[in-house]
Amino acid sequence: MTRRSVRPTRRVRLSVRRLPWRPLGGFLGPAIRDANQSLAALSFSATTSLITGLTFAFFVGKIEEFPGLLLLIPAAIGLRGNVFGPLGGRLSTSMQTGTLTWSRRPDSVLGQNVIAAMTLSLAAAVGLAFIAQIVSATVFSDPGRPPIGLADFIVVSVFGGTIASLVVLVITLGLTVASTRFGWDLDNVTAPLVSASGDFVTLPALVFATTLIRRGGLTQALAVLFVLVAVVGVAWIARSALEIGKRVLLESLPVLLMAGTMSLFAGVVLERFQARLLAYTVFLVLLPGYLATSGALGGILSSRLSTKLHLGLVKPSAIPQGEARTDLRTTYVLALPIFSLLGLLSGSIGLAAGRTSPGVFTVVAVAVTGGVIATAFVSIVAYYATLVVVRFGLNPDNYGIPMVSASLDVVGAFTLVGALLLWGVT
């Protein structure tokens, strides 16, 4: 009897010890697995974006040498995420609906998506160059420092962008394979990791591309060649039998150009406050990761909502309900630790690298203050933009991330400058 009475007690104790830890008192509920995956991806993204930031800070002289280049940088960097983030979202949806097959055939789901993504990258880069030329002609009024010309914009945007796109494409496909192998949810990791790789690769590629500008006939010839290739590529897909690729191209290209235009205005904000940023170059270290992190948070939310709408797990409603509300809550919970980490690392690494700084605490305060406000805005955009797209019968995978990223570039630039003013950084 004594032994029988003791055994149940021991079993109860063991079961209590094995209860899973529930962060925040279970506030995230079953979404904690998604939050862990996203937090790991966002932490990696924030850390690697510092390399981009350091590159940005060290190439200040090159940016000043070519007026108008800073105008193009946010849009060119954002274009990688706007093209390949949705590619990852579409592949995620295809995986979860059972339609994705690993085939090299151009007419397969994978083949059509890859062809469409690379064509979009090329065509949108050309479009951005034309828009950048118009904006720069309006913004720059100093006759002593004229902006770079249309051919220069085309060469930088297309040549640098194509190099970056090839690298980011490989990374996106690698993430798709890894998600199958390790059981990741692609919606949780695509946006931050694609954004990080896009930031990491695009800025050095753009700077490298400046070696081909302002070279007279060579620059002009390259610009004409790039425009012709883009036009032929778009026309070929539009007239082909690749129905998936055609739909992706026709739905995505207008929104990419709209997103790029909005991102160019983020560049205008940065140009206007260039002197303030150059006063403390540590904020140039912070800038790429700051914009990328906010965009990645919105991208995660948009991807998850898109997939759940496809699967019928989320119903469109003016007020978020059920899993949509959980995803919104998770996005905001992730923002505070990620922006704190980003500010701490930016401030510390910036000081170690000899960048001018108002102090690590101020850098963290600016990052967290601006980041939380930007996340609130981008969450609203991600949710309602996805719903509007669905209402019109369009694929939210093609629209969600670009709309979020573009609006975030503008809002992110304003919130960063606003946070600098709030904390008295002059």
Backbone torsions as a table, in degrees:
resi	resn	phi	psi	omega
1	MET	NA	-39.8	-178.6
2	THR	-63.9	-43.1	-180.0
3	ARG	-64.2	-41.6	-179.0
4	ARG	-64.9	-32.5	-179.3
5	SER	-75.6	-25.9	-177.9
6	VAL	-80.9	-38.8	-174.8
7	ARG	-57.5	-45.0	177.6
8	PRO	-59.8	-37.6	-180.0
9	THR	-61.8	-44.1	179.5
10	ARG	-63.5	-38.2	179.0
11	ARG	-64.7	-39.2	178.8
12	VAL	-63.4	-41.6	-179.6
13	ARG	-64.2	-41.7	179.3
14	LEU	-63.9	-40.1	-179.5
15	SER	-66.6	-33.6	178.1
16	VAL	-67.8	-41.3	-179.8
17	ARG	-64.0	-28.9	-175.4
18	ARG	-90.9	4.2	177.1
19	LEU	-61.4	132.9	-177.5
20	PRO	-67.3	145.1	175.8
21	TRP	-71.8	134.9	-178.4
22	ARG	-120.2	99.2	-178.4
23	PRO	-57.3	148.8	178.9
24	LEU	56.0	32.1	177.6
25	GLY	64.6	26.0	-179.2
26	GLY	80.9	16.5	-176.7
27	PHE	-57.8	-37.4	-179.2
28	LEU	-84.7	-11.1	177.1
29	GLY	56.8	-139.8	-177.9
30	PRO	-66.9	-10.4	-179.9
31	ALA	-77.4	0.2	-176.1
32	ILE	-64.0	-32.8	177.9
33	ARG	-64.5	-44.1	176.8
34	ASP	-63.5	-41.1	-179.4
35	ALA	-63.8	-39.4	178.8
36	ASN	-63.4	-44.3	178.6
37	GLN	-63.1	-44.8	-179.3
38	SER	-66.1	-40.0	-179.2
39	LEU	-63.4	-41.4	178.4
40	ALA	-64.1	-44.7	-179.8
41	ALA	-65.9	-41.4	179.7
42	LEU	-66.6	-38.5	178.1
43	SER	-63.0	-43.5	177.2
44	PHE	-62.7	-43.3	179.8
45	SER	-61.4	-46.4	-178.6
46	ALA	-63.1	-39.0	-178.7
47	THR	-68.3	-47.7	-178.6
48	THR	-69.6	-27.1	179.3
49	SER	-65.7	-20.4	178.0
50	LEU	-66.8	-31.5	175.7
51	ILE	-63.9	-41.6	176.0
52	THR	-61.8	-42.8	179.7
53	GLY	-62.0	-42.8	177.5
54	LEU	-63.4	-41.1	176.2
55	THR	-59.6	-43.2	178.7
56	PHE	-59.1	-47.6	-177.8
57	ALA	-64.8	-37.9	-177.7
58	PHE	-76.6	-19.5	179.8
59	PHE	-99.5	21.7	178.9
60	VAL	-58.1	-40.2	179.6
61	GLY	-60.7	-40.6	178.9
62	LYS	-66.6	-37.7	179.4
63	ILE	-66.2	-40.3	178.9
64	GLU	-71.3	-27.0	-179.4
65	GLU	-68.3	-30.9	-177.9
66	PHE	-119.2	87.9	179.3
67	PRO	-56.8	133.8	-178.2
68	GLY	103.0	-19.0	-179.2
69	LEU	-65.4	-39.5	178.5
70	LEU	-62.9	-30.3	177.5
71	LEU	-60.6	-39.1	-174.8
72	LEU	-82.3	-26.4	-169.9
73	ILE	-58.5	-50.2	180.0
74	PRO	-59.7	-40.1	-179.5
75	ALA	-68.7	-41.5	-179.6
76	ALA	-67.2	-41.0	177.2
77	ILE	-66.9	-44.5	-178.9
78	GLY	-64.2	-27.9	-178.4
79	LEU	-61.7	-35.9	178.8
80	ARG	-60.5	-48.0	179.1
81	GLY	-66.3	-35.5	-177.9
82	ASN	-71.0	-26.0	177.7
83	VAL	-90.1	-48.0	-171.0
84	PHE	-91.5	-19.6	170.8
85	GLY	-63.3	-51.3	175.0
86	PRO	-61.4	-33.2	176.0
87	LEU	-59.2	-46.7	177.1
88	GLY	-62.4	-37.8	178.0
89	GLY	-63.8	-41.8	178.5
90	ARG	-66.2	-41.0	178.3
91	LEU	-65.6	-37.4	177.2
92	SER	-62.0	-45.9	178.7
93	THR	-62.2	-41.9	179.7
94	SER	-65.0	-37.3	177.8
95	MET	-64.2	-44.9	-174.7
96	GLN	-76.7	-20.0	175.9
97	THR	-97.8	0.2	174.5
98	GLY	77.7	21.2	-177.8
99	THR	-104.6	-5.1	-177.5
100	LEU	-87.5	127.6	174.2
101	THR	-126.1	143.3	-178.6
102	TRP	-85.0	88.8	-176.8
103	SER	-128.7	144.6	177.8
104	ARG	-88.3	-2.2	-178.5
105	ARG	-66.0	134.0	179.8
106	PRO	-61.1	-26.6	-177.7
107	ASP	-91.6	4.5	175.4
108	SER	-76.1	167.6	178.0
109	VAL	-58.5	-46.3	179.9
110	LEU	-64.8	-47.3	-177.7
111	GLY	-60.5	-45.0	-179.5
112	GLN	-65.0	-38.5	179.3
113	ASN	-66.5	-40.6	180.0
114	VAL	-67.0	-45.9	179.0
115	ILE	-60.1	-44.3	-179.7
116	ALA	-64.1	-41.0	-178.3
117	ALA	-63.6	-45.0	-179.1
118	MET	-68.7	-37.9	177.5
119	THR	-66.3	-41.0	177.1
120	LEU	-61.4	-41.5	-179.6
121	SER	-60.6	-43.4	-179.4
122	LEU	-68.9	-49.3	-176.7
123	ALA	-64.9	-42.9	-179.7
124	ALA	-66.7	-34.2	177.7
125	ALA	-63.3	-40.9	176.5
126	VAL	-64.6	-45.7	178.8
127	GLY	-59.9	-41.8	178.6
128	LEU	-61.3	-38.4	-179.5
129	ALA	-62.6	-43.0	178.4
130	PHE	-64.0	-43.8	-179.5
131	ILE	-66.5	-39.4	178.8
132	ALA	-61.9	-37.7	178.1
133	GLN	-63.0	-43.0	179.7
134	ILE	-64.6	-46.4	-178.2
135	VAL	-65.1	-44.1	-177.8
136	SER	-64.1	-36.7	178.2
137	ALA	-65.1	-27.2	179.7
138	THR	-84.0	-37.9	-172.6
139	VAL	-81.4	-44.0	-173.2
140	PHE	-84.7	123.9	-178.1
141	SER	-123.9	3.4	-179.9
142	ASP	-85.2	108.5	-178.3
143	PRO	-65.2	-20.4	179.6
144	GLY	-77.0	-18.3	-179.9
145	ARG	-133.9	72.6	-179.7
146	PRO	-67.4	146.6	179.9
147	PRO	-72.2	164.1	176.4
148	ILE	-63.2	155.6	-174.4
149	GLY	-85.9	180.0	-177.2
150	LEU	-60.5	-46.5	179.6
151	ALA	-60.7	-37.6	177.9
152	ASP	-64.3	-45.4	178.8
153	PHE	-59.9	-43.0	-178.2
154	ILE	-63.4	-46.1	-177.8
155	VAL	-64.5	-45.6	179.4
156	VAL	-63.1	-47.1	-175.8
157	SER	-66.0	-45.4	-174.8
158	VAL	-80.6	-49.6	-175.9
159	PHE	-65.7	-51.1	178.1
160	GLY	-64.1	-39.7	-178.6
161	GLY	-67.3	-35.8	-179.8
162	THR	-67.9	-41.8	176.5
163	ILE	-58.1	-47.8	-179.4
164	ALA	-64.8	-39.3	-177.0
165	SER	-63.6	-39.3	179.1
166	LEU	-62.0	-41.5	179.6
167	VAL	-67.4	-45.3	-177.6
168	VAL	-67.7	-33.0	176.1
169	LEU	-61.1	-46.3	178.4
170	VAL	-60.0	-41.7	-180.0
171	ILE	-65.7	-41.8	180.0
172	THR	-62.4	-44.7	178.3
173	LEU	-66.8	-36.3	176.2
174	GLY	-62.8	-39.7	176.7
175	LEU	-63.6	-37.3	179.0
176	THR	-63.7	-43.8	177.4
177	VAL	-64.1	-44.5	-178.4
178	ALA	-64.0	-37.2	179.8
179	SER	-63.7	-35.9	176.2
180	THR	-69.1	-41.5	-176.4
181	ARG	-70.8	-40.8	-173.0
182	PHE	-106.4	2.2	176.8
183	GLY	75.1	27.5	177.4
184	TRP	-78.8	155.0	168.6
185	ASP	-90.2	114.5	-175.2
186	LEU	-58.5	-29.5	179.1
187	ASP	-63.4	-27.7	-175.8
188	ASN	-82.3	-21.2	-172.1
189	VAL	-119.4	-20.6	-173.9
190	THR	-61.5	-53.7	-173.8
191	ALA	-57.7	-51.9	-178.9
192	PRO	-66.9	-39.3	-176.4
193	LEU	-75.5	-36.4	175.6
194	VAL	-67.8	-40.5	177.4
195	SER	-61.5	-43.3	-179.4
196	ALA	-63.9	-45.9	-179.5
197	SER	-67.0	-38.0	177.3
198	GLY	-62.3	-44.6	177.9
199	ASP	-62.6	-44.3	-174.3
200	PHE	-64.2	-38.2	-173.7
201	VAL	-91.9	-38.5	-168.6
202	THR	-67.4	-45.3	-176.3
203	LEU	-61.5	-49.2	175.8
204	PRO	-61.0	-35.2	178.9
205	ALA	-65.4	-40.3	178.0
206	LEU	-64.9	-43.2	178.9
207	VAL	-63.4	-40.7	177.4
208	PHE	-61.9	-38.0	-178.7
209	ALA	-66.8	-20.9	179.3
210	THR	-66.7	-14.8	177.0
211	THR	-69.0	-13.5	-177.9
212	LEU	-104.6	3.3	-177.7
213	ILE	-103.3	161.8	-176.4
214	ARG	56.5	41.3	178.6
215	ARG	-119.4	29.3	173.4
216	GLY	62.8	-122.0	-175.6
217	GLY	-61.8	-36.0	179.3
218	LEU	-61.7	-47.6	179.5
219	THR	-62.6	-43.0	179.8
220	GLN	-62.4	-44.3	-178.8
221	ALA	-64.4	-43.3	178.8
222	LEU	-63.1	-40.5	-179.7
223	ALA	-62.2	-45.8	178.8
224	VAL	-61.9	-43.0	179.5
225	LEU	-60.5	-45.2	-178.3
226	PHE	-63.9	-40.6	179.4
227	VAL	-63.9	-44.5	179.8
228	LEU	-62.3	-43.6	179.3
229	VAL	-62.2	-41.2	179.4
230	ALA	-63.9	-45.0	-179.3
231	VAL	-63.4	-44.7	179.9
232	VAL	-63.7	-41.8	179.9
233	GLY	-62.4	-45.1	178.9
234	VAL	-64.8	-43.2	-179.2
235	ALA	-64.3	-38.6	-179.3
236	TRP	-63.6	-46.2	179.4
237	ILE	-66.5	-41.3	-178.8
238	ALA	-61.1	-30.2	-177.9
239	ARG	-99.5	-0.7	-176.6
240	SER	-85.1	177.4	177.4
241	ALA	-95.3	12.2	-179.5
242	LEU	-82.3	86.9	-171.5
243	GLU	-63.8	-42.4	179.8
244	ILE	-65.3	-48.2	179.8
245	GLY	-61.1	-39.6	179.6
246	LYS	-64.1	-43.0	-179.6
247	ARG	-66.1	-42.8	178.4
248	VAL	-59.6	-44.9	-178.4
249	LEU	-64.0	-49.9	-175.5
250	LEU	-67.7	-35.0	179.7
251	GLU	-79.2	-34.3	-170.1
252	SER	-87.8	-36.7	-173.1
253	LEU	-59.2	-46.0	178.3
254	PRO	-60.3	-42.3	-177.6
255	VAL	-71.6	-30.0	176.1
256	LEU	-67.1	-40.4	177.8
257	LEU	-67.6	-38.9	175.9
258	MET	-64.2	-43.7	179.3
259	ALA	-63.3	-41.7	179.1
260	GLY	-63.5	-38.3	178.3
261	THR	-62.2	-43.7	178.3
262	MET	-64.1	-39.4	179.1
263	SER	-65.7	-32.5	176.9
264	LEU	-63.3	-34.3	177.3
265	PHE	-70.3	-26.6	170.9
266	ALA	-64.1	-39.3	175.3
267	GLY	-63.0	-35.3	176.9
268	VAL	-62.2	-43.8	177.8
269	VAL	-59.0	-44.7	-179.4
270	LEU	-65.8	-38.6	176.9
271	GLU	-62.0	-42.8	-178.1
272	ARG	-64.5	-35.9	-177.6
273	PHE	-105.5	25.2	-177.6
274	GLN	-60.3	-40.8	-178.8
275	ALA	-61.7	-39.9	179.5
276	ARG	-66.4	-40.5	179.3
277	LEU	-67.9	-38.2	-178.8
278	LEU	-74.2	-18.3	176.9
279	ALA	-64.2	-37.9	175.5
280	TYR	-128.3	95.2	-173.0
281	THR	-69.8	-7.8	174.8
282	VAL	-61.5	-27.6	-179.4
283	PHE	-75.1	-18.7	169.9
284	LEU	-71.4	-30.9	174.4
285	VAL	-67.4	-38.3	-178.6
286	LEU	-73.5	-35.5	-167.3
287	LEU	-53.8	-53.2	-177.8
288	PRO	-59.9	-43.8	179.7
289	GLY	-68.1	-34.1	179.0
290	TYR	-62.7	-49.4	179.1
291	LEU	-67.6	-41.9	-177.1
292	ALA	-66.6	-38.8	-177.6
293	THR	-66.9	-44.7	177.8
294	SER	-62.4	-44.2	178.3
295	GLY	-64.0	-37.4	179.6
296	ALA	-66.9	-39.5	177.0
297	LEU	-61.0	-45.4	177.4
298	GLY	-66.9	-35.6	178.6
299	GLY	-65.4	-40.9	176.4
300	ILE	-59.6	-48.2	-179.2
301	LEU	-61.5	-45.2	-179.0
302	SER	-63.0	-42.9	-179.6
303	SER	-64.1	-42.5	-178.6
304	ARG	-67.4	-42.2	178.2
305	LEU	-63.8	-40.2	-179.7
306	SER	-61.3	-48.6	-179.6
307	THR	-62.5	-41.7	-177.5
308	LYS	-70.7	-29.8	174.0
309	LEU	-67.4	-40.4	177.3
310	HIS	-62.3	-38.9	-176.4
311	LEU	-86.0	-5.6	179.7
312	GLY	80.1	14.1	-179.6
313	LEU	-83.5	-18.7	177.6
314	VAL	-126.3	132.2	178.0
315	LYS	-104.4	134.7	178.3
316	PRO	-59.2	128.4	177.9
317	SER	-155.0	150.7	-178.1
318	ALA	-63.1	-34.8	177.5
319	ILE	-109.5	124.0	-177.8
320	PRO	-55.6	137.8	-179.2
321	GLN	-129.5	157.1	170.0
322	GLY	54.3	-125.3	-175.7
323	GLU	-67.0	-28.8	176.6
324	ALA	-63.0	-42.1	178.5
325	ARG	-64.8	-39.5	177.9
326	THR	-62.9	-42.6	179.2
327	ASP	-64.5	-38.9	176.7
328	LEU	-63.5	-43.6	-180.0
329	ARG	-64.0	-42.3	179.9
330	THR	-62.7	-40.4	179.3
331	THR	-59.0	-44.3	-177.7
332	TYR	-71.8	-35.4	178.4
333	VAL	-64.0	-34.3	-179.9
334	LEU	-71.9	-25.1	-171.6
335	ALA	-64.3	-45.4	-173.2
336	LEU	-61.4	-53.1	179.8
337	PRO	-65.0	-34.4	-176.9
338	ILE	-69.4	-44.5	179.5
339	PHE	-70.3	-32.0	174.6
340	SER	-63.3	-45.8	178.1
341	LEU	-62.0	-43.7	-178.5
342	LEU	-62.3	-44.5	178.8
343	GLY	-64.6	-41.4	-179.2
344	LEU	-64.9	-46.4	-178.9
345	LEU	-68.0	-41.2	179.4
346	SER	-61.6	-47.6	-179.2
347	GLY	-63.1	-42.6	-177.3
348	SER	-70.8	-48.2	-178.4
349	ILE	-67.9	-37.4	177.7
350	GLY	-60.1	-43.2	177.6
351	LEU	-65.1	-42.8	-179.5
352	ALA	-63.8	-31.6	-179.4
353	ALA	-86.8	2.6	177.1
354	GLY	82.2	19.3	177.4
355	ARG	-79.5	145.2	176.8
356	THR	-67.8	139.7	-172.5
357	SER	-152.3	146.5	174.8
358	PRO	-83.5	0.4	-178.6
359	GLY	120.4	148.8	-175.9
360	VAL	-62.4	-41.5	-178.5
361	PHE	-60.1	-42.8	-179.5
362	THR	-65.8	-39.0	178.3
363	VAL	-62.7	-43.5	178.3
364	VAL	-63.5	-43.7	-179.4
365	ALA	-61.7	-42.5	178.6
366	VAL	-64.0	-45.0	-178.1
367	ALA	-62.8	-45.4	-176.8
368	VAL	-70.3	-45.6	-178.4
369	THR	-60.7	-53.5	-180.0
370	GLY	-66.2	-38.3	-177.1
371	GLY	-65.6	-41.1	179.8
372	VAL	-65.3	-41.7	178.1
373	ILE	-65.1	-44.1	179.7
374	ALA	-62.8	-38.4	-179.9
375	THR	-66.2	-39.3	177.6
376	ALA	-59.9	-44.0	-179.8
377	PHE	-66.1	-46.5	-174.6
378	VAL	-68.8	-27.7	176.6
379	SER	-66.5	-41.3	177.7
380	ILE	-63.6	-46.0	180.0
381	VAL	-62.1	-45.1	-177.7
382	ALA	-60.8	-43.2	-176.7
383	TYR	-69.5	-54.2	-173.2
384	TYR	-75.1	-30.3	176.1
385	ALA	-65.7	-40.0	177.6
386	THR	-63.0	-42.0	179.6
387	LEU	-65.1	-42.3	-180.0
388	VAL	-62.3	-42.7	179.6
389	VAL	-60.7	-43.2	179.9
390	VAL	-64.8	-38.9	179.7
391	ARG	-58.7	-33.3	-179.7
392	PHE	-89.2	6.0	176.6
393	GLY	74.0	22.2	-179.9
394	LEU	-99.7	166.0	-178.2
395	ASN	-83.7	114.4	-178.3
396	PRO	-64.4	-21.4	176.5
397	ASP	-62.5	-28.2	-178.4
398	ASN	-84.5	-17.4	-171.0
399	TYR	-116.1	-34.8	-170.1
400	GLY	-57.1	-58.4	-175.7
401	ILE	-63.7	-46.0	177.9
402	PRO	-58.9	-41.2	-179.4
403	MET	-66.5	-40.8	178.8
404	VAL	-66.0	-47.3	-176.8
405	SER	-63.0	-43.6	-178.3
406	ALA	-64.8	-48.5	179.8
407	SER	-63.9	-33.8	-179.2
408	LEU	-70.2	-35.4	178.4
409	ASP	-57.9	-45.7	-180.0
410	VAL	-68.5	-52.1	-178.8
411	VAL	-63.9	-38.3	179.5
412	GLY	-62.0	-42.5	178.1
413	ALA	-62.8	-43.0	179.5
414	PHE	-67.4	-42.1	-178.4
415	THR	-68.1	-34.1	176.7
416	LEU	-66.0	-47.7	178.2
417	VAL	-62.9	-40.9	177.9
418	GLY	-61.5	-40.6	178.2
419	ALA	-66.8	-35.5	176.3
420	LEU	-62.2	-44.5	179.2
421	LEU	-66.6	-40.1	-179.2
422	LEU	-61.1	-38.9	-178.3
423	TRP	-93.3	12.3	172.5
424	GLY	69.4	29.0	178.9
425	VAL	-84.6	112.5	-177.6
426	THR	-127.0	NA	NA
